[in-house]
Amino acid sequence: MNRRHFLMTGSALAVLPRTGFAAPPFLLRAEPVTAQILPEGDGVTDMLGFNGSTPGPELRARQGDTLRVTFENGIDQDSAVHWHGIRLNNAMDGVPGMTQPPVQPDTRFDYAFEVPDAGTYWYHSHNRSWEQVARGLYGPLIIEEETPPDVDHDITVMIDDWRLTETGEQMGGYENLHDWSHAGRMGNFARAVFDEAVTLRTGDRVRLRLINVATARVFPIEVTGVEGKIVALDGMPLTEPEDFGQITLAPAQRMDIIADVTAQDGVRFNFMTRQGPYDLGIIAVAENNPAPRTAAIAPLAPNRIVSPDIENAVALDLRMEGGAMSSVATREAIWLFNGQSGMPDDPYYTFERGQTARITLHNDTRFAHGIHLHGHHFHEVQTDGSLGHYRDTTLIAPDETRDILCVFDNPGKWLMHCHMLGHQAAGMKTWIKVL
């Protein structure tokens, strides 16, 4: 990484566009945009975005609503929109070639689906995603609870990195085989993007919705200037709020924190590196709240979770193989699931609706992988056998093995892949069929 770039991030914050509640149908247009990613005066960056900006506008709906979005493709490549983490109708999942045809340039596609779960989600391109997401085709999707928690501010924070020249141009090479066979496309500049118009007071209670939208980077993050609890992961509320210290977010993972502001010098997001912490961004703090909340931070209202049938669960293995320094990787098959590189003709498994599976994930590679399952969430099984966090993306370290338990109750064809998007492009993907 370039130390100078990371040291400058604190002065380069952008406004995260908001729409409030989306009026059906909402128009979401992919198009070329210009972004001020580097600090003012250091050059602008030609990107892709939605509705004139990257990130795209923040879409908000209420739990149980039907979200209607007309996607208009104004770029020169086929595209589509995936609604990451939403347990939605399969036809609306936004995966070209699996759930819908690709949306060709200058054409439209209408999405309409119920949003059953409150929480923090996001939307992004799922066609050539290793390139289109890197170039800026993503935005936040927030589903509010029927009765949201009592906070002074609800702030979405999107964390990303970019590979830029000194003058701000985004470097090409999205299909660089070295990147794909190693940890993925890493940027040399990173920051947190949020609504910079927000000013906090000490004593304010805030909800911070953190989203890692990077295509490859795992972010170890320290949030300072607040004291509070983690209340949700990947959109799903925790049964009991948990303390947090250093946070780790894999690509596509989300975390909701409710916390009280304690520092006059700002709420800081620090990227923890071997060279020390680098500012990703600072939310300004001014004055004091004369009537701060004193009640304990309570759990969020739970979403619907079907209990897994552990005793009758189908036992499956999914082995990650390949990559640099692997004896099985080739130029044509860099990454593999169970010896298969790329999308197989047959599903990894076909489930009866409502069937439970216990999938043992084995990472036999030299690199971490963030495994994402479409259309479902799953329990991470703890080492003592108890059910852990309920997520849609799990981070598996090199040589690590982890079990996940999933109730496959959403019918259709669902993608399962590494969300280090270069790894997906280079073969680490499969699919599941639910009858």
Helices and strands as residue ranges (DSSP letters): H 3-7, G 9-11, E 18-21, E 26-35, E 45-50, E 58-62, E 66-73, E 81-84, G 90-92, E 108-114, E 119-125, H 129-132, E 138-144, E 153-162, H 177-181, E 189-193, E 200-202, E 205-212, E 219-224, E 226-233, E 236-242, E 246-249, E 254-261, E 267-273, E 276-283, E 285-288, E 314-322, E 335-337, E 349-351, E 355-363, E 369-373, E 378-381, E 387-391, E 393-396, E 401-408, E 412-418, H 421-425, E 429-434
